[in-house]
Amino acid sequence: MNPERIEEEKAKIVAQFYKYLAARPPSDDLPRETLKGLAQLNDLEELARTYPLTLAAARFDIELPDSPEYWTVIQPFGERALTKTGRFALRKMIDEEKIRRREVKAWRWKTIILPVLPAVTGLIGVIIGLVAMLKK
């Protein structure tokens, strides 16, 4: 579920609750209905936290963990949301992939560009020396 849809669903839940309050419900039902609405909003927040992490995992080509302890199903949407443990594990995988990619870039610098730099500097010195000799 994308962020726009999540915000729409949140607005619907809040509107339903205001409509419920406008009907002057009995005070016995109010705490139960309030907790029900807050639980729905909390579930949508879980989906909102899951969405950017799954996008980052897709961007870094990371396979999402499939362990049942990492996921919970949000009703009535039937969407899977990451639990705290799942978010922690996925963030760790993303961070490890970022570090790995950074190390690959550093490896390129260390093995290709830096060794070539002294050779290029030497060639420039040789060319300057030859030009200086030919001008005399």
QUIURZI-V690318 format. One record per backbone hydrogen bond with DSSP energy under -1.0 kcal/mol. NH is the residue of the N-H (numbers start at 1). CO is the residue of the C=O. If there is no record, write none. Layout:
# QUIURZI-V690318
nh:NH co:CO
nh:NH co:CO
This chain:
# QUIURZI-V690318
nh:6 co:2
nh:7 co:3
nh:8 co:4
nh:9 co:5
nh:10 co:6
nh:11 co:7
nh:12 co:8
nh:13 co:9
nh:14 co:10
nh:15 co:11
nh:16 co:12
nh:17 co:13
nh:18 co:14
nh:19 co:15
nh:20 co:16
nh:21 co:17
nh:22 co:18
nh:23 co:19
nh:24 co:21
nh:29 co:26
nh:33 co:29
nh:34 co:30
nh:35 co:31
nh:36 co:32
nh:37 co:33
nh:38 co:34
nh:39 co:35
nh:40 co:36
nh:41 co:37
nh:42 co:38
nh:43 co:39
nh:44 co:40
nh:45 co:41
nh:46 co:42
nh:47 co:43
nh:48 co:44
nh:49 co:45
nh:50 co:46
nh:51 co:47
nh:54 co:50
nh:55 co:51
nh:56 co:52
nh:57 co:53
nh:58 co:54
nh:59 co:55
nh:60 co:56
nh:61 co:58
nh:62 co:57
nh:70 co:67
nh:72 co:81
nh:74 co:79
nh:78 co:74
nh:79 co:74
nh:81 co:72
nh:83 co:70
nh:87 co:83
nh:88 co:84
nh:89 co:85
nh:90 co:86
nh:91 co:87
nh:92 co:88
nh:93 co:89
nh:94 co:90
nh:95 co:91
nh:96 co:92
nh:97 co:93
nh:98 co:94
nh:99 co:95
nh:100 co:96
nh:101 co:97
nh:102 co:98
nh:103 co:99
nh:104 co:100
nh:105 co:101
nh:106 co:102
nh:107 co:103
nh:108 co:104
nh:109 co:105
nh:110 co:106
nh:111 co:107
nh:112 co:108
nh:113 co:108
nh:114 co:109
nh:117 co:113
nh:120 co:116
nh:121 co:117
nh:122 co:118
nh:123 co:119
nh:124 co:120
nh:125 co:121
nh:126 co:122
nh:127 co:123
nh:128 co:124
nh:129 co:125
nh:130 co:126
nh:131 co:127
nh:132 co:128
nh:133 co:129
nh:134 co:130
nh:135 co:131
